Amino acid sequence: MKGFNGDIDVADNLKAELLALLVGLQLAWRCHYKDVLCILDSLHAVQLVHDQHDHCHKYVAIIVGIKKCLAKPWKIEIRHSIR
C-alpha cells in the first residue's frame, strides 16, 4: 500500500477530489497494481468519472486524465461511500 500528500492550493472540494483520484490512479499504475478499488465520498466526482457527456465541464482535463487511467489494462472500481 502506498500513499501521497501535497498542497494543491485548491479551494474547490470537487477539484481536490478529482485531483486526488487522478494522482492516486497514477501512483497505483506506477506501482504495478492490477486490481484497484477507489472509494470517494463525493458522489458528484463519481458521477463525473462515469458520465459520457463531460466534455463541457470546467475540470474536463482532470476528468479526461482519470478516464485515460481507467482505460489501461487493469481492473479499477470507483465507488461512492458516505463519510
The first five atom37 places (N, CA, C, CB, O) and aatype in JSON, in Angstrom:
{
  "aatype": [12, 11, 7, 13, 2, 7, 3, 9, 3, 19, 0, 3, 2, 10, 11, 0, 6, 10, 10, 0, 10, 10, 19, 7, 10, 5, 10, 0, 17, 1, 4, 8, 18, 11, 3, 19, 10, 4, 9, 10, 3, 15, 10, 8, 0, 19, 5, 10, 19, 8, 3, 5, 8, 3, 8, 4, 8, 11, 18, 19, 0, 9, 9, 19, 7, 9, 11, 11, 4, 10, 0, 11, 14, 17, 11, 9, 6, 9, 1, 8, 15, 9, 1],
  "atom_mask": [
    [1, 1, 1, 1, 1],
    [1, 1, 1, 1, 1],
    [1, 1, 1, 0, 1],
    [1, 1, 1, 1, 1],
    [1, 1, 1, 1, 1],
    [1, 1, 1, 0, 1],
    [1, 1, 1, 1, 1],
    [1, 1, 1, 1, 1],
    [1, 1, 1, 1, 1],
    [1, 1, 1, 1, 1],
    [1, 1, 1, 1, 1],
    [1, 1, 1, 1, 1],
    [1, 1, 1, 1, 1],
    [1, 1, 1, 1, 1],
    [1, 1, 1, 1, 1],
    [1, 1, 1, 1, 1],
    [1, 1, 1, 1, 1],
    [1, 1, 1, 1, 1],
    [1, 1, 1, 1, 1],
    [1, 1, 1, 1, 1],
    [1, 1, 1, 1, 1],
    [1, 1, 1, 1, 1],
    [1, 1, 1, 1, 1],
    [1, 1, 1, 0, 1],
    [1, 1, 1, 1, 1],
    [1, 1, 1, 1, 1],
    [1, 1, 1, 1, 1],
    [1, 1, 1, 1, 1],
    [1, 1, 1, 1, 1],
    [1, 1, 1, 1, 1],
    [1, 1, 1, 1, 1],
    [1, 1, 1, 1, 1],
    [1, 1, 1, 1, 1],
    [1, 1, 1, 1, 1],
    [1, 1, 1, 1, 1],
    [1, 1, 1, 1, 1],
    [1, 1, 1, 1, 1],
    [1, 1, 1, 1, 1],
    [1, 1, 1, 1, 1],
    [1, 1, 1, 1, 1],
    [1, 1, 1, 1, 1],
    [1, 1, 1, 1, 1],
    [1, 1, 1, 1, 1],
    [1, 1, 1, 1, 1],
    [1, 1, 1, 1, 1],
    [1, 1, 1, 1, 1],
    [1, 1, 1, 1, 1],
    [1, 1, 1, 1, 1],
    [1, 1, 1, 1, 1],
    [1, 1, 1, 1, 1],
    [1, 1, 1, 1, 1],
    [1, 1, 1, 1, 1],
    [1, 1, 1, 1, 1],
    [1, 1, 1, 1, 1],
    [1, 1, 1, 1, 1],
    [1, 1, 1, 1, 1],
    [1, 1, 1, 1, 1],
    [1, 1, 1, 1, 1],
    [1, 1, 1, 1, 1],
    [1, 1, 1, 1, 1],
    [1, 1, 1, 1, 1],
    [1, 1, 1, 1, 1],
    [1, 1, 1, 1, 1],
    [1, 1, 1, 1, 1],
    [1, 1, 1, 0, 1],
    [1, 1, 1, 1, 1],
    [1, 1, 1, 1, 1],
    [1, 1, 1, 1, 1],
    [1, 1, 1, 1, 1],
    [1, 1, 1, 1, 1],
    [1, 1, 1, 1, 1],
    [1, 1, 1, 1, 1],
    [1, 1, 1, 1, 1],
    [1, 1, 1, 1, 1],
    [1, 1, 1, 1, 1],
    [1, 1, 1, 1, 1],
    [1, 1, 1, 1, 1],
    [1, 1, 1, 1, 1],
    [1, 1, 1, 1, 1],
    [1, 1, 1, 1, 1],
    [1, 1, 1, 1, 1],
    [1, 1, 1, 1, 1],
    [1, 1, 1, 1, 1]
  ],
  "atom_positions": [
    [[0.84, -1.16, 0.0], [0.0, 0.0, 0.0], [0.89, 1.23, 0.0], [-0.96, -0.01, 1.2], [1.92, 1.27, 0.67]],
    [[0.48, 2.23, -0.76], [1.21, 3.49, -0.88], [0.27, 4.63, -0.52], [1.79, 3.67, -2.31], [-0.94, 4.44, -0.39]],
    [[0.83, 5.78, -0.36], [0.04, 6.97, -0.1], [0.75, 8.18, -0.65], [0.0, 0.0, 0.0], [1.88, 8.09, -1.13]],
    [[0.09, 9.3, -0.59], [0.68, 10.54, -1.05], [0.03, 11.69, -0.32], [0.53, 10.7, -2.59], [-1.06, 11.56, 0.23]],
    [[0.7, 12.81, -0.33], [0.12, 14.04, 0.2], [0.74, 15.22, -0.52], [0.34, 14.15, 1.74], [1.74, 15.07, -1.22]],
    [[0.16, 16.36, -0.36], [0.69, 17.54, -1.0], [-0.26, 18.71, -0.87], [0.0, 0.0, 0.0], [-1.41, 18.55, -0.47]],
    [[0.25, 19.86, -1.21], [-0.55, 21.08, -1.19], [-0.9, 21.44, -2.63], [0.21, 22.25, -0.48], [-0.02, 21.8, -3.41]],
    [[-2.17, 21.34, -2.97], [-2.57, 21.62, -4.34], [-3.17, 23.01, -4.47], [-3.57, 20.58, -4.82], [-3.57, 23.42, -5.56]],
    [[-3.24, 23.74, -3.35], [-3.73, 25.12, -3.35], [-5.06, 25.24, -4.08], [-2.69, 26.04, -3.99], [-5.22, 26.07, -4.98]],
    [[-6.0, 24.4, -3.69], [-7.32, 24.36, -4.33], [-8.37, 24.65, -3.26], [-7.58, 22.98, -5.02], [-8.36, 24.04, -2.19]],
    [[-9.26, 25.58, -3.56], [-10.33, 25.9, -2.62], [-11.64, 25.18, -2.96], [-10.56, 27.4, -2.61], [-12.63, 25.31, -2.24]],
    [[-11.63, 24.43, -4.04], [-12.83, 23.74, -4.53], [-12.74, 22.26, -4.16], [-12.99, 23.92, -6.08], [-11.82, 21.56, -4.59]],
    [[-13.69, 21.78, -3.37], [-13.66, 20.38, -2.93], [-13.73, 19.39, -4.08], [-14.81, 20.12, -1.98], [-13.05, 18.36, -4.05]],
    [[-14.53, 19.68, -5.1], [-14.66, 18.77, -6.23], [-13.34, 18.63, -6.97], [-15.75, 19.25, -7.18], [-12.93, 17.53, -7.32]],
    [[-12.67, 19.75, -7.2], [-11.38, 19.7, -7.9], [-10.36, 18.92, -7.07], [-10.86, 21.13, -8.18], [-9.58, 18.14, -7.62]],
    [[-10.36, 19.14, -5.77], [-9.44, 18.42, -4.9], [-9.7, 16.91, -4.96], [-9.56, 18.92, -3.45], [-8.77, 16.11, -5.0]],
    [[-10.98, 16.53, -4.96], [-11.34, 15.1, -5.01], [-10.9, 14.48, -6.34], [-12.87, 14.92, -4.81], [-10.35, 13.38, -6.36]],
    [[-11.16, 15.19, -7.44], [-10.76, 14.67, -8.75], [-9.25, 14.58, -8.89], [-11.33, 15.56, -9.86], [-8.74, 13.6, -9.42]],
    [[-8.52, 15.59, -8.4], [-7.06, 15.55, -8.47], [-6.5, 14.41, -7.61], [-6.46, 16.89, -8.02], [-5.55, 13.74, -8.01]],
    [[-7.09, 14.2, -6.44], [-6.64, 13.1, -5.58], [-6.85, 11.76, -6.27], [-7.38, 13.12, -4.23], [-6.0, 10.88, -6.19]],
    [[-7.98, 11.61, -6.93], [-8.25, 10.36, -7.66], [-7.24, 10.18, -8.79], [-9.69, 10.36, -8.22], [-6.69, 9.08, -8.96]],
    [[-6.99, 11.22, -9.57], [-6.04, 11.13, -10.67], [-4.64, 10.77, -10.18], [-6.0, 12.45, -11.45], [-4.01, 9.86, -10.71]],
    [[-4.17, 11.47, -9.18], [-2.82, 11.2, -8.66], [-2.75, 9.8, -8.05], [-2.42, 12.27, -7.6], [-1.75, 9.11, -8.2]],
    [[-3.8, 9.39, -7.36], [-3.83, 8.06, -6.78], [-3.79, 6.97, -7.84], [0.0, 0.0, 0.0], [-3.09, 5.97, -7.69]],
    [[-4.55, 7.16, -8.91], [-4.53, 6.18, -10.0], [-3.16, 6.13, -10.68], [-5.63, 6.51, -11.05], [-2.67, 5.05, -11.01]],
    [[-2.56, 7.28, -10.88], [-1.22, 7.31, -11.49], [-0.2, 6.6, -10.6], [-0.78, 8.77, -11.74], [0.66, 5.87, -11.1]],
    [[-0.3, 6.81, -9.31], [0.6, 6.14, -8.37], [0.37, 4.62, -8.39], [0.39, 6.68, -6.95], [1.33, 3.85, -8.41]],
    [[-0.88, 4.2, -8.39], [-1.2, 2.77, -8.43], [-0.66, 2.13, -9.71], [-2.72, 2.55, -8.34], [-0.15, 1.01, -9.67]],
    [[-0.76, 2.82, -10.83], [-0.25, 2.29, -12.1], [1.28, 2.15, -12.05], [-0.66, 3.22, -13.28], [1.83, 1.13, -12.48]],
    [[1.95, 3.18, -11.53], [3.43, 3.12, -11.43], [3.88, 2.0, -10.48], [3.99, 4.47, -10.93], [4.97, 1.45, -10.64]],
    [[3.03, 1.66, -9.51], [3.36, 0.59, -8.57], [2.94, -0.79, -9.09], [2.69, 0.85, -7.22], [3.09, -1.79, -8.39]],
    [[2.41, -0.83, -10.31], [2.01, -2.07, -10.98], [0.85, -2.78, -10.3], [3.19, -3.0, -11.05], [0.74, -4.0, -10.38]],
    [[-0.01, -2.03, -9.62], [-1.22, -2.63, -9.07], [-2.16, -2.96, -10.22], [-1.91, -1.69, -8.02], [-2.3, -2.16, -11.15]],
    [[-2.8, -4.09, -10.17], [-3.68, -4.52, -11.26], [-5.14, -4.61, -10.86], [-3.23, -5.84, -11.78], [-6.0, -4.8, -11.72]],
    [[-5.44, -4.49, -9.59], [-6.81, -4.58, -9.09], [-6.97, -3.48, -8.03], [-7.13, -6.02, -8.48], [-6.45, -3.59, -6.92]],
    [[-7.69, -2.42, -8.39], [-7.76, -1.22, -7.54], [-9.21, -0.87, -7.24], [-7.05, -0.03, -8.22], [-10.06, -0.88, -8.13]],
    [[-9.48, -0.58, -5.99], [-10.79, -0.1, -5.57], [-10.61, 1.31, -5.01], [-11.42, -1.06, -4.5], [-9.85, 1.52, -4.07]],
    [[-11.32, 2.27, -5.61], [-11.29, 3.66, -5.16], [-12.64, 3.99, -4.56], [-10.94, 4.64, -6.33], [-13.68, 3.8, -5.2]],
    [[-12.64, 4.48, -3.33], [-13.87, 4.85, -2.66], [-13.82, 6.34, -2.4], [-14.07, 4.04, -1.33], [-12.95, 6.84, -1.69]],
    [[-14.77, 7.06, -3.0], [-14.83, 8.51, -2.88], [-16.04, 8.92, -2.07], [-14.87, 9.16, -4.27], [-17.09, 8.27, -2.15]],
    [[-15.91, 9.99, -1.29], [-17.07, 10.49, -0.56], [-17.79, 11.58, -1.34], [-16.65, 11.02, 0.79], [-18.74, 12.18, -0.84]],
    [[-17.35, 11.84, -2.57], [-18.02, 12.82, -3.43], [-18.8, 12.1, -4.52], [-16.98, 13.8, -4.05], [-18.22, 11.6, -5.49]],
    [[-20.11, 12.05, -4.36], [-20.95, 11.43, -5.37], [-20.82, 12.16, -6.71], [-22.42, 11.41, -4.92], [-20.83, 11.53, -7.76]],
    [[-20.69, 13.47, -6.66], [-20.54, 14.26, -7.88], [-19.28, 13.83, -8.65], [-20.47, 15.77, -7.55], [-19.33, 13.69, -9.87]],
    [[-18.17, 13.62, -7.96], [-16.94, 13.19, -8.61], [-17.12, 11.82, -9.26], [-15.78, 13.14, -7.6], [-16.69, 11.6, -10.39]],
    [[-17.76, 10.9, -8.55], [-18.0, 9.56, -9.09], [-18.86, 9.65, -10.35], [-18.68, 8.65, -8.04], [-18.59, 8.98, -11.34]],
    [[-19.89, 10.48, -10.3], [-20.77, 10.64, -11.45], [-20.02, 11.24, -12.65], [-21.98, 11.52, -11.09], [-20.22, 10.8, -13.78]],
    [[-19.17, 12.21, -12.4], [-18.4, 12.83, -13.49], [-17.47, 11.81, -14.16], [-17.6, 14.02, -12.97], [-17.3, 11.83, -15.38]],
    [[-16.87, 10.96, -13.36], [-15.95, 9.95, -13.91], [-16.7, 8.95, -14.77], [-15.2, 9.23, -12.77], [-16.17, 8.48, -15.78]],
    [[-17.92, 8.61, -14.39], [-18.7, 7.63, -15.13], [-19.54, 8.23, -16.26], [-19.6, 6.89, -14.19], [-20.05, 7.51, -17.11]],
    [[-19.67, 9.55, -16.27], [-20.5, 10.25, -17.26], [-19.82, 10.27, -18.62], [-20.81, 11.68, -16.8], [-18.6, 10.44, -18.71]],
    [[-20.6, 10.1, -19.67], [-20.07, 10.15, -21.04], [-20.16, 11.55, -21.63], [-20.83, 9.16, -21.93], [-19.61, 11.8, -22.71]],
    [[-20.83, 12.46, -20.97], [-21.07, 13.79, -21.52], [-20.43, 14.86, -20.66], [-22.59, 14.06, -21.65], [-21.1, 15.8, -20.22]],
    [[-19.15, 14.73, -20.4], [-18.45, 15.65, -19.5], [-17.56, 16.64, -20.24], [-17.61, 14.86, -18.52], [-16.81, 17.38, -19.61]],
    [[-17.64, 16.69, -21.56], [-16.72, 17.49, -22.35], [-16.86, 18.99, -22.13], [-16.91, 17.18, -23.8], [-15.99, 19.74, -22.58]],
    [[-17.89, 19.44, -21.48], [-18.08, 20.86, -21.22], [-17.78, 21.24, -19.76], [-19.5, 21.27, -21.57], [-17.9, 22.4, -19.39]],
    [[-17.41, 20.28, -18.94], [-17.18, 20.55, -17.53], [-15.9, 21.36, -17.35], [-17.11, 19.24, -16.73], [-14.95, 21.19, -18.12]],
    [[-15.86, 22.22, -16.35], [-14.68, 23.07, -16.15], [-13.44, 22.27, -15.74], [-14.98, 24.12, -15.09], [-12.32, 22.78, -15.85]],
    [[-13.61, 21.04, -15.28], [-12.47, 20.19, -14.93], [-12.27, 19.08, -15.95], [-12.67, 19.6, -13.53], [-11.8, 17.99, -15.6]],
    [[-12.61, 19.34, -17.18], [-12.55, 18.31, -18.22], [-11.14, 17.72, -18.35], [-12.98, 18.9, -19.57], [-11.01, 16.52, -18.59]],
    [[-10.11, 18.51, -18.21], [-8.74, 17.99, -18.35], [-8.43, 16.94, -17.28], [-7.72, 19.15, -18.25], [-7.81, 15.92, -17.57]],
    [[-8.87, 17.18, -16.07], [-8.65, 16.21, -14.98], [-9.48, 14.96, -15.23], [-9.0, 16.84, -13.6], [-9.0, 13.84, -15.06]],
    [[-10.73, 15.15, -15.64], [-11.63, 14.03, -15.88], [-11.1, 13.16, -17.03], [-13.06, 14.54, -16.21], [-11.14, 11.93, -16.95]],
    [[-10.61, 13.79, -18.08], [-10.04, 13.03, -19.2], [-8.81, 12.25, -18.73], [-9.66, 13.98, -20.38], [-8.62, 11.11, -19.14]],
    [[-7.99, 12.85, -17.89], [-6.83, 12.14, -17.34], [-7.24, 10.91, -16.55], [0.0, 0.0, 0.0], [-6.61, 9.86, -16.66]],
    [[-8.3, 11.04, -15.76], [-8.81, 9.9, -14.99], [-9.32, 8.82, -15.94], [-9.94, 10.35, -14.03], [-9.03, 7.64, -15.74]],
    [[-10.06, 9.22, -16.95], [-10.6, 8.24, -17.9], [-9.49, 7.53, -18.67], [-11.56, 8.92, -18.87], [-9.64, 6.35, -19.01]],
    [[-8.41, 8.22, -18.96], [-7.26, 7.56, -19.6], [-6.67, 6.51, -18.68], [-6.18, 8.6, -20.0], [-6.28, 5.43, -19.13]],
    [[-6.6, 6.81, -17.4], [-6.12, 5.82, -16.43], [-7.06, 4.62, -16.38], [-5.99, 6.45, -15.03], [-6.61, 3.47, -16.31]],
    [[-8.37, 4.88, -16.42], [-9.35, 3.8, -16.35], [-9.29, 2.89, -17.58], [-10.75, 4.36, -16.2], [-9.65, 1.72, -17.5]],
    [[-8.83, 3.44, -18.7], [-8.78, 2.67, -19.95], [-7.57, 1.75, -20.03], [-8.77, 3.61, -21.13], [-7.48, 0.93, -20.95]],
    [[-6.66, 1.85, -19.09], [-5.47, 0.99, -19.1], [-5.87, -0.44, -18.75], [-4.4, 1.51, -18.1], [-6.95, -0.68, -18.21]],
    [[-4.98, -1.4, -19.07], [-5.31, -2.82, -18.84], [-5.16, -3.24, -17.37], [-4.42, -3.69, -19.7], [-4.2, -3.9, -16.99]],
    [[-6.13, -2.84, -16.57], [-6.18, -3.24, -15.17], [-7.63, -3.17, -14.71], [-5.27, -2.33, -14.29], [-8.49, -2.66, -15.44]],
    [[-7.9, -3.65, -13.54], [-9.27, -3.65, -13.02], [-9.37, -2.53, -11.99], [-9.65, -5.05, -12.39], [-8.68, -2.53, -10.97]],
    [[-10.26, -1.58, -12.28], [-10.49, -0.46, -11.36], [-11.98, -0.34, -11.11], [-9.91, 0.88, -11.93], [-12.79, -0.39, -12.03]],
    [[-12.32, -0.19, -9.86], [-13.7, 0.06, -9.49], [-13.73, 1.36, -8.69], [-14.31, -1.14, -8.66], [-12.96, 1.54, -7.75]],
    [[-14.63, 2.25, -9.06], [-14.78, 3.52, -8.36], [-16.18, 3.54, -7.76], [-14.55, 4.75, -9.33], [-17.18, 3.44, -8.46]],
    [[-16.21, 3.68, -6.43], [-17.48, 3.65, -5.7], [-17.65, 4.9, -4.86], [-17.55, 2.41, -4.8], [-16.69, 5.59, -4.51]],
    [[-18.9, 5.17, -4.56], [-19.21, 6.26, -3.63], [-19.51, 5.68, -2.26], [-20.41, 7.1, -4.14], [-20.13, 4.62, -2.13]],
    [[-19.07, 6.38, -1.24], [-19.38, 6.0, 0.13], [-19.66, 7.26, 0.93], [-18.21, 5.17, 0.77], [-18.97, 8.27, 0.77]],
    [[-20.65, 7.19, 1.77], [-20.95, 8.33, 2.63], [-19.9, 8.39, 3.73], [-22.39, 8.23, 3.22], [-19.56, 7.37, 4.33]],
    [[-19.41, 9.55, 3.98], [-18.4, 9.75, 5.02], [-18.85, 9.32, 6.37], [-17.99, 11.17, 5.09], [-18.1, 9.43, 7.34]]
  ]
}
